[in-house]
Amino acid sequence: MAGIGFELRHMLRKNTLTSVLQAYAYAGVIGSGPWVFSIIGILLVGVFSVGVIAPPLLVTQFQTSVTYLVAFSLILTGPAQLAFTRFISDRLFLKQDSAVLPNLHGLLLVIVALAAMLGGITLFTLLPEESSLYRILMLAGFTLMCMVWTMAVLLSGLKQYQAITALFSFCYALIVALSLPLRHWGLEGLLLSFICGHALLVAGMWSLILKSFPLPERWISFDFSKRSMIFPSLLAIGLLYNMAIWMDKIMFWYFLPTSQPIIGGLRASLIYDIPVFLSYLSIIPGMAVFLVRIETDFVEYYDKFFNAVREGGSLEFIESMRNEMVYSIQTGLSEIAKIQTIAVLVTFVAGPSVLELLGISQLYLPLLHVQVVGTGLQVGVMAVLNIFFYLNERRIILMLCTLMLVLNIAFTAVSLALGAAFYGYGFTLAMLVTLCVGLVCLTRSMDRLEYRTFMLQ
């Protein structure tokens, strides 16, 4: 999200209540807009289709199918996202803008080939008895989702936040609109609406990127795959982070007492999935505070600190900027904690009414409470990881992502063994321990910042 701070600072510079509200609203939409539109869009498709599609199981099959597409497309493209963003950043820094489009096309070619191969093998293994049309649509949807995540990261690096959010909102609105006439064709009709929306999303993203760079002499290049251009730590971080976020969900899907077969080899955990979806809507305020505080106050002093280092500033000024960086981190994390605490309390109070409004059993309420706390802690983890990315502490980030994955697997396994009363605590405890370890590492890094800056060069 580096770069969004410029726009946020411009809004906050007006120093009025309206400008502050505008900045936080903008940050909330930019930070969480795409996946919020995704969740709401898929839920609306299900709501509009219930009662029209018979049997109702087909709606559940559609939502489960899409969830698998999202989860495994993120995991597959995770390694490429950070590494390719770093490659593009280096090319732009070196004024090699003409290298962006050919390498994007080369990466998309690799991603599409991997998605087609791995997706085809998996779908024909897990869904041997399903219709050929369903499997073809699933494979098309998986390939499109992989392309979406790859280009969304590049557009974020180009500061095209508003365009990404507008594209996601329009395309998911289109998915909902298309699902109304296509729902009469059952599961395949709903999947077709999903694919049409994402095909348009891919086309819109590609056109935005095409307008941002000069037309190249050659359209496909694989320079990003050269050994000197690859950062193995970034590849590992992208994979481990996405696996860590999804592993507890996957374990609940395939633990027999908590899951149900939905379609072919695809399973879902209705007792776990619904609270998870709802809990992620509660972190919008935390994401807004995270972006406003970390991407404005911290980045401002971060720039001043390293500019002073490069330009020969006084030691007193350098130390004062380091202290301001520490203070801005403390303030930002404190505000994130406060706003997420409020979100948790609101969820505790409004949770029963929300579940009743959605026609969901009140039995889901305890798990919703636990998940809201866990997702709130995840915002804190994301903030800490973001700071470490600024400090170029890739080893620490890799360690934290590995820790988060291992703890999520271990704690979730224990919670599954202990029974229903402990469901959800695995993910929450994993986020809590990872956040605590991250804060300890962050404190040590900031205490040694001047030493690392000057003495390790």
Secondary structure, DSSP 8 states (H G I E B T S, - for coil): -TTHHHHHHHHHTT-SHHHHHHHHHHHHHHHHHHHHHHHHHHHHHHHHHBTTBSSTHHHHHHHHHHHHHHHHHHHHHHHHHHHHHHHHHHHHHTT-GGGHHHHHHHHHHHHHHHHHHHHHHHHHHH-TTS-HHHHHHHHHHHHHHHHHHHHHHHHHHTT-HHHHHHHHHHHHHHHHHHHHHHGGGHHHHHHHHHHHHHHHHHHHHHHHHHHHS---SSS---GGGSGGG--HHHHHHHHHHHHHHHHHHHHHHHSGGG-EEEETTEEE-HHHHHHHHHHHHTTHHHHHHHHHIIIIIIHHHHHHHHHHHHHT--HHHHHHHHHHHHHHHHHHHHHHHHHHHHHHHHHHHHHHHHHHHTT--GGGHHHHHHHHHHHHHHHHHHHHHHHHHHTT-HHHHHHHHHHHHHHHHHHHHHHHHH-GGGTTHHHHHHHHHHHHHHHHHHHHHHHTHHHHHHHT-
